[in-house]
Amino acid sequence: MAAQAVLRSSAPARLLSGSFYIRKGVLASWQHYQSRRPFSNEKVLVELDESTVMKMKNPPVNSLSLDVLTEFSISLEKLEIDRGCRGVILTSAFPKIFSAGLDITEMCGKSAEHYAAFWRAVQEMWLKLYGSNMVTIAAINGSSPAGGCLMAMCCDYRIMADNPKFAIGLNETQLGIVAPFWFKETMVNTVGNRVTEQSLQLGQMYPAPDALKIGLVDKLVTEEKVQSTAVAAMSQWLAVPDHARQITKSIMRKPTIDNLVKHREADINNFVSFITKDSIQKSLQVYMDRLKQKK
């Protein structure tokens, strides 16, 4: 397999760096890699085959509920400490949708304590994914609004299904919600300040071809080739020595990460204060009622 060939070719460098050291030697290390098994939570499936793949599976649209966010962070942390895992492909278990973003029901009609716990889980997901040492590739096999777009932007490389019906973007303002500063900074780091300013104010969703034009995604392929293209891209990324790539990634992303870490509690308080406003709760309830009517 391509990814395994890269692993074999880079093993000496990894041993020297200590990132794959086991006392019993290279054979034990390789046996450890071969013995890895897939694991699954209720909402997240991790497959270990030619490449490591994390599939979101919260039907019908992979809404990011508190449970999903918690399981996602736990799964990512397991992979992060697995010395046999150097990269992960993030995708959806369902066709036509990557993730519909944050679960609106978690932000409507609940207590302030619940909102705080939910927002902390959103932060934790972002910190783990955006700051991951692994190569992260988003295989976007459907539409990806709001929080789904954020997850995709956190990845090092984004491959999207070439279908104009599929769209991606931070559309929070369309729901009467304001994207927080670290959502904004993630998008600025991805597509630049001017595109971000316009996108966030209008809550724009970009069809796949337009998303490629502005750099929100890196490559478009047919729906049936999204996964295989992600596997091929992973081999290319894994050909780079881990330590050099990881340090470079840290240099680029650390200021953004540090900004949230420094203001994390204030960000939670701001979210709770905002989401508990009567006007915001009414706006969210109207949106939820509309969704129920569509069903």
C-alpha positions in Angstrom: 0.0 0.0 0.0 1.2 3.5 -0.8 0.9 4.8 2.8 2.7 1.8 4.2 5.5 2.2 1.7 6.0 5.7 2.9 6.0 4.5 6.5 8.7 1.9 5.7 10.9 4.4 3.8 10.7 7.0 6.7 11.1 4.5 9.6 14.9 5.2 10.2 14.3 9.0 10.4 11.4 8.4 12.8 13.5 6.1 15.0 16.3 8.7 15.2 13.8 11.4 16.2 12.4 9.1 18.9 8.9 9.4 17.6 8.5 5.7 17.0 10.9 4.2 19.6 10.1 0.9 21.3 12.8 -0.9 23.3 12.4 -4.2 21.5 13.4 -2.5 18.2 12.1 -2.0 14.7 10.3 -5.4 14.5 8.2 -4.6 17.6 7.4 -1.2 16.2 6.2 -2.7 12.9 4.2 -5.4 14.7 2.6 -2.6 16.8 1.6 -0.8 13.5 0.2 -4.1 12.0 -1.8 -4.9 15.1 -3.7 -1.6 15.2 -7.4 -2.1 15.1 -10.3 0.1 14.1 -12.4 1.6 16.9 -15.8 3.2 17.0 -17.8 5.4 19.3 -21.5 5.9 18.8 -21.0 9.0 16.6 -17.5 8.6 15.2 -16.0 5.6 13.3 -12.2 5.2 13.0 -11.0 2.9 10.3 -7.4 1.8 10.1 -6.6 0.4 6.6 -4.5 1.9 3.9 -4.9 5.2 5.6 -6.5 6.2 9.0 -10.0 7.5 8.4 -12.3 9.2 10.8 -16.0 9.1 9.7 -18.6 11.2 11.4 -21.9 9.2 11.7 -24.5 11.3 13.4 -27.6 11.0 11.1 -29.1 12.6 9.2 -26.6 15.4 8.6 -23.7 15.0 11.1 -24.8 17.9 13.3 -22.1 18.6 15.9 -23.9 17.9 19.1 -22.2 17.8 22.5 -21.9 14.1 22.3 -20.4 14.2 18.7 -17.9 16.8 19.7 -16.8 14.9 22.8 -16.4 11.6 20.9 -14.6 13.4 18.1 -12.1 14.9 20.5 -11.5 11.6 22.3 -11.0 9.7 19.0 -8.6 12.3 17.7 -6.6 12.2 21.0 -6.4 8.4 20.7 -4.9 8.8 17.3 -2.6 11.6 18.3 -0.9 9.4 21.0 -0.8 6.3 18.7 2.8 6.2 17.5 1.7 4.2 14.5 -0.6 7.0 13.2 1.0 9.9 11.3 -2.1 11.2 9.5 -5.9 11.0 9.4 -8.5 11.6 6.7 -11.7 13.3 8.1 -14.9 12.5 6.2 -18.6 11.7 6.6 -20.2 8.2 6.7 -23.1 9.6 4.7 -23.2 10.7 1.1 -24.2 14.3 0.1 -23.3 15.8 3.5 -20.0 16.4 5.3 -21.4 18.1 8.4 -24.3 20.5 8.8 -22.3 22.3 11.6 -23.2 23.0 15.2 -26.3 21.4 16.5 -28.9 24.2 16.9 -30.8 22.2 19.6 -27.7 22.5 21.8 -28.1 26.2 21.7 -31.8 26.6 22.2 -33.9 26.2 25.3 -31.1 25.0 27.5 -29.4 26.2 30.7 -26.4 28.6 30.8 -24.4 25.7 32.3 -25.3 23.6 29.3 -24.3 26.3 26.8 -20.9 26.7 28.6 -20.2 22.9 28.4 -21.2 22.8 24.8 -19.0 25.8 23.8 -16.1 24.3 25.7 -16.5 21.1 23.6 -16.5 23.2 20.4 -13.3 24.9 21.5 -11.7 21.5 22.4 -12.6 20.0 19.0 -11.0 23.0 17.3 -7.9 23.1 19.5 -7.2 19.4 18.9 -7.9 19.4 15.2 -6.3 22.7 14.3 -3.3 22.0 16.5 -2.8 18.3 15.6 0.7 17.0 14.9 -0.8 14.5 12.4 -1.3 15.2 8.7 -5.1 16.0 8.5 -6.9 15.8 5.2 -10.6 16.6 4.8 -12.5 14.4 2.3 -15.5 16.6 1.9 -18.1 14.4 0.3 -21.1 16.8 0.5 -22.2 20.2 1.8 -20.4 21.7 4.8 -21.9 24.8 6.3 -20.8 26.6 9.5 -19.1 24.3 12.0 -18.6 21.7 9.2 -16.7 24.4 7.2 -14.6 25.1 10.3 -13.6 21.5 10.7 -12.6 21.3 7.0 -10.5 24.5 7.3 -8.7 23.1 10.3 -7.3 20.3 8.1 -4.0 20.7 6.2 -5.6 19.8 2.9 -9.2 19.8 1.6 -10.6 17.7 -1.2 -14.2 18.3 -2.1 -16.7 16.5 -4.4 -17.1 18.4 -7.6 -20.9 19.0 -7.5 -22.3 22.5 -7.7 -25.1 21.4 -5.4 -22.6 21.0 -2.6 -21.6 24.2 -0.8 -19.3 25.2 2.0 -18.9 28.3 4.1 -19.4 30.0 7.5 -23.0 31.1 7.2 -23.6 32.0 10.9 -25.0 35.5 10.2 -27.8 34.0 8.2 -29.0 32.4 11.5 -28.5 35.6 13.5 -25.3 34.2 15.1 -21.9 35.8 15.1 -18.9 33.7 14.2 -16.3 34.1 17.1 -12.9 35.5 16.6 -11.2 32.1 16.2 -13.6 31.0 13.5 -12.7 34.3 11.8 -8.9 33.8 12.3 -9.1 30.3 10.9 -10.8 31.6 7.8 -8.4 34.5 7.4 -5.5 32.0 7.5 -7.2 30.0 4.8 -8.5 32.5 2.3 -7.3 35.9 3.4 -8.8 38.9 5.1 -10.9 40.5 2.3 -12.7 37.2 1.3 -13.3 36.4 5.0 -14.7 39.9 5.8 -17.3 39.6 2.9 -18.0 35.9 3.6 -18.7 36.4 7.3 -20.8 39.5 7.0 -23.0 37.9 4.3 -22.9 34.4 5.7 -22.0 33.2 2.2 -22.1 29.6 1.2 -19.8 28.7 -1.8 -20.7 26.0 -4.3 -17.8 23.6 -4.8 -16.4 25.3 -8.0 -16.4 28.8 -6.3 -14.9 27.3 -3.1 -12.0 26.1 -5.2 -11.6 29.5 -6.8 -11.2 31.4 -3.5 -9.0 28.7 -1.9 -11.5 27.4 0.6 -10.8 23.9 -0.8 -7.7 22.7 -2.5 -9.0 20.2 -5.1 -12.2 19.1 -6.7 -12.8 15.5 -7.8 -15.8 13.4 -8.7 -17.8 12.1 -5.7 -16.6 8.5 -6.2 -13.0 9.6 -6.2 -13.0 11.8 -3.1 -11.7 9.1 -0.7 -9.1 7.6 -3.1 -7.8 11.0 -3.9 -7.5 11.7 -0.1 -5.5 8.5 0.3 -3.1 9.5 -2.6 -2.7 13.0 -1.1 -1.9 11.5 2.3 1.0 9.5 0.8 2.4 12.7 -0.6 2.1 14.5 2.7 3.6 11.6 4.6 6.7 11.7 2.3 7.8 14.8 4.2 9.8 14.2 7.4 7.4 14.5 10.4 9.6 16.8 12.5 10.1 19.4 9.8 6.4 19.4 8.8 5.2 19.5 12.4 7.5 22.4 13.3 6.4 24.4 10.2 2.8 23.8 11.0 3.3 24.9 14.5 5.0 28.1 13.4 2.1 28.9 11.1 -0.8 28.0 13.6 0.6 28.7 17.1 -0.3 32.4 17.2 -4.0 31.6 16.3 -4.1 28.8 18.8 -2.5 30.8 21.6 -5.0 33.6 21.1 -7.9 31.2 21.9 -6.1 29.6 24.8 -5.4 33.0 26.3 -9.0 34.1 26.0 -10.8 30.8 26.4 -12.9 31.5 29.5 -13.8 35.0 28.2 -14.9 33.4 24.9 -17.1 30.9 26.7 -18.7 33.7 28.8 -19.3 35.8 25.7 -21.0 32.9 24.0 -23.2 32.2 27.0 -24.1 35.9 27.3 -24.9 36.1 23.6 -26.9 32.9 23.2 -29.1 33.4 26.2 -30.4 36.7 24.9 -34.2 36.5 24.3 -33.8 37.9 20.7 -31.2 35.2 19.9 -33.3 32.4 21.4 -36.4 33.5 19.4 -34.3 33.6 16.2 -33.0 30.1 16.8 -36.5 28.9 17.6 -37.9 30.3 14.4 -35.1 28.6 12.5 -35.8 25.2 14.2 -39.5 25.6 13.5 -38.7 26.1 9.8 -36.6 23.0 9.7 -39.4 21.0 11.2 -41.8 22.3 8.6 -39.4 21.1 5.8 -39.5 17.6 7.2 
